[in-house]
Amino acid sequence: MTTTRMPLRECSLAVLLGCMAQASCLARSSGPLTIQEQGSFFVGGENRAVSQPAAGLMPAQTGDITVNQMYVEYQIPLHANRHVPVVFVHGCCLSSKTWETTPDGRIGWSEYFIRKGRPVYLADQVSRARSGFDPTPFTQARAGTLAHAQMPSILEATHQFAWVVFRFGPKFGEAFADEQFPVQSADELYKQMIPDLNATLPQDANPTWKHMAALAAKLHGAVLVGHSESGFFPARAALVDPSGVRGAVIIETGCEKLLPAQIAALARIPTLVMFGDHLGDVKGPFSWMAAYDSCNSYVEQLEKAGGDAEMMYLPTLGIKGNSHMLMQDKNSNQLADLLIAWIDRHVEHHAH
Amino acid sequence: MTTTRMPLRECSLAVLLGCMAQASCLARSSGPLTIQEQGSFFVGGENRAVSQPAAGLMPAQTGDITVNQMYVEYQIPLHANRHVPVVFVHGCCLSSKTWETTPDGRIGWSEYFIRKGRPVYLADQVSRARSGFDPTPFTQARAGTLAHAQMPSILEATHQFAWVVFRFGPKFGEAFADEQFPVQSADELYKQMIPDLNATLPQDANPTWKHMAALAAKLHGAVLVGHSESGFFPARAALVDPSGVRGAVIIETGCEKLLPAQIAALARIPTLVMFGDHLGDVKGPFSWMAAYDSCNSYVEQLEKAGGDAEMMYLPTLGIKGNSHMLMQDKNSNQLADLLIAWIDRHVEHHAH
């Protein structure tokens, strides 16, 4: 708990009121924050009959459970009706905690975007965290009605894996000289890493895709942001239903090879791809250079189809040392500003 | 998504500023809400070596994972330094969603308490939701190194179980005439119900207990609120370390039989037990009358030991029809007021 932000000095009412009369106060990264509305809800969900109930603390029970629902929490700041909502979806072995207070105790992209006047929606991927998961195959295997080897694999990233694949440094415990991730707080990131049950979902039709599309439509337009495992989900969501997808932000992932008709459909949606630094500087099971190349190809295909697509490779902007977890890096506010400026220009069409 | 609250009409700045100058505006259940500080963090967590890595989407990896951490999110309203923080912990097969927007789209106890000027902390139990769980036994069983029957049981409450055990009515689909749970929105509650992996934890030393105690100590005093599966956790936390536990609120659970020395220790902590209606009106695997009797006995023992303890059985106050999920019932704000008044009198010692 050493990384919890300490309570801020309370502003005087005069300071507060003075600030509230100016739009500029929304941009502060600390101090009081006025919320127009907040809450949480679910998108989707379907009944599943339970014929092999779990035995345990409560008596065995048959009936129906709900699976494949997606938990979403949101905050709408004051005067947010000027801006398009932003939906953030986390990556592998993580939850929406990704976007909240950073491992070293600074505000995350969620609160930063809110302070910039953006309605923010955080979704826990289907089968993760507050969205729950379908326990059926595990319960069946425990009872012996499903072969144990047929259970879905539960993915859990180790500290050692994360350090290198997330590009904190060339090997575990050793950081790059210009590393932007707050490596002294890596233990706090490890606490965010939880079991990933996406293997329980159909790989060709992850329910999170359709739920992201449904959420964007319900909001009458939203920018969808995906990261890593979910990096390409904004495009996948738009392929299900593009009607609400005002923009697609694809962060640090491999881009898929699509059919020409799919590219034509996605070219109608402004698209930003973002990558950090040291892509070629780590060895391991995953090639960041291959991921980068696949997304360069994707951006080129969108452009050739008449689309508004951009590859934002941070080192080319002179921004060095960013990790895979760039929303938690020490310059996370600067990167958020880049993303917000892109939304303003390419989605909301404001001059900058 | 039909139960999402609709965006509120935006108040004029004049109305807002007028309101902000009065403490009374903090008590509104809608309209802008000013937050002094918000965020999330983890309490606890320990390393576990992974020798049997999962095979799947990513290459098998050995190393360390973090387990038994407890995710906590919080909001501190303006001028909250007048009040003791409140920590809410959810029950079986649920997450902190319990305390947020209700199934029928009203504000939950979390936001209601914040609007009453209370700092609010929501904890996902260890092994649930954003706290993650230890996947080791499942991964071992999948690989054949642990007998499948030795896997922990994953508990999932069915719709049919919840309807009766949560006392919406005498049988599934049939509500009590005076039922306070918004049964037309029961499907939204079912989406909150997620797999419960508490069987992966030691039953005699659930890590959530010590983490609740550590959180209360870190906050320099807090009221701990438990419900159902976690109903007795405030007492269990105080038995680990009473130093930060300013009050224990035990809602709708069975109370444990303790040793005299334990009762003597807990008698130093103001304690409130709360039960809803229809305790004897549902048949099933769980006896609410037995739970009620066990807590009456607990309250009596605390009183005999000189403690400040109260059984708040809502029907005796003329409040009828409350379900097990009373924080989501149609009169949830009224019940929150009762709880706040109890905190004011018995923990903060204000006259009412």
Interface residues (C-beta under 8 A of the other chain):
Chain A: M1 T3 T4 R5 P7 L8 E10 L13 L16 L17 M20 A21 P32 L33 T34 I35 Q36 E37 Q38 G39 S40 F41 F42 V43 G45 N47 V50 P53 A54 A55 G56 L57 M58 P59 Q61 T62 G63 D64 I65 T66 Q69 Y71 E73 I76 L78 H79 N81 C92 S95 S96 K97 E100 T101 G105 I107 E111 D124 A129 R130 S131 G132 F133 P135 F138 T139 A141 R142 G144 H148 A149 M151 P152 S153 I154 L155 E156 A157 T158 H159 Q160 F161 F172 D187 E188 Y190 K191 Q192 M193 I194 P195 N198 A199 A214 L215 K218 P285 F286
Chain B: M1 T3 T4 R5 P7 L8 E10 L13 L16 L17 M20 A21 P32 L33 T34 I35 Q36 E37 Q38 G39 S40 F41 F42 V43 G45 N47 V50 P53 A54 A55 G56 L57 M58 P59 Q61 T62 G63 D64 I65 T66 Q69 Y71 E73 I76 L78 H79 N81 C92 S95 S96 K97 E100 T101 G105 I107 E111 D124 A129 R130 S131 G132 F133 P135 F138 T139 A141 R142 G144 H148 A149 M151 P152 S153 I154 L155 E156 A157 T158 H159 Q160 F161 F172 D187 E188 Y190 K191 Q192 M193 I194 P195 N198 A199 A214 L215 K218 P285 F286
